[in-house]
């Protein structure tokens, strides 16, 4: 679990599940192991989101010109990473985007 500490809850669970499946465990065993994994705190999740947000913002500013396009790109990519829409909007509002 420590190996995945830099990932949000959804990414962490997916990586651990995939690792169990790769090692030959049954689907039921992998799912039952996920029940024992602690979820990270909301503050930790937001901290990871802010870090990822700034990385993606830099890429978006180089790729897109309008604020609307940048905003749409950030929402799409961060949602694909497993972050909640409400948390993404909160971080965007903190950064005036």
N, C-alpha and C positions, 0 to 999 in steps of 0.2 A: 504494500500500500504506500510506503514511503517513496517508492520509485515514481509514483504517479502524483506526488504532492503538488506539482506545478500545474496540474490540470483541474478543471472545474469538476463538480460532482458527476455530471453526465459523461464527460470524457473519461473520468477515472473509472466509472463503472463499466463503460464499454471496453476500455483497455484490459481491465481485469477479467471481464467475461471472455474476451477474445483469447487472452492468455490461457485460461482454463480449457477452452475448446481446442486450442492448438496443442495443449499437452495431453489431449485425449480424454478429458473428463466428459461425462454425459451432460446434456443440456440442463437436466434437473439439478445436478450437483452444482454446476456453475451458477445457476440462478439462486440456489439456496445459499451459496457462499456470498453472493451479493447482498443478501439480507443482513449479514453480519458486519458490513462495512459501515463505518461512521461517516456521516455526511459532514462536510466541512462547514464552518460557521458562515453566516451571511456576510460578515465583514471580510473574511478570507476570500469568499467568492467574488465580492465586489472589487477587492484588491487585484485579483487575477484578471477580472474583466477590464479594469482600468489599464493594466499593463498591455493586454491584448488590444484594447481600443487604441492606445497611442501608437502601437506598431502598425495597425491597419489604417489609422488616420494618415500616417506618413505616406503609405503606399497610395491611398485614395487621393491625396492632394497632388501627387505626381501624375495620377492617371486621369482624374476628372477635373473639370473646371468649375462647375456650378455646385453650390452648397447642397442643392437637392440631390444631385447625382452622388455626391460624397456621402450624404446621409443615407441614401438608399443602399449604397455599397456596404457601408458599415453595418447597417441593420442586417442585411442579407448574410454577410460573412460571419458576424458574431452569433446570429441565430443558428447558422450551420455548425458553429463550434459548440452549441449546446447552452448558450446563455439565454436567460429569460428576456423577453421583449421589454418588460417593465424595467428591468435592471439596465438594459441598454439605453433606454430613453432617459433614465435617471442620470447615467454617466454623461450622455450627450448634453443634457441640460446643465450639468455642472461645468461643462467645457464650452457652453454657449454655441452649440451647433444645432 
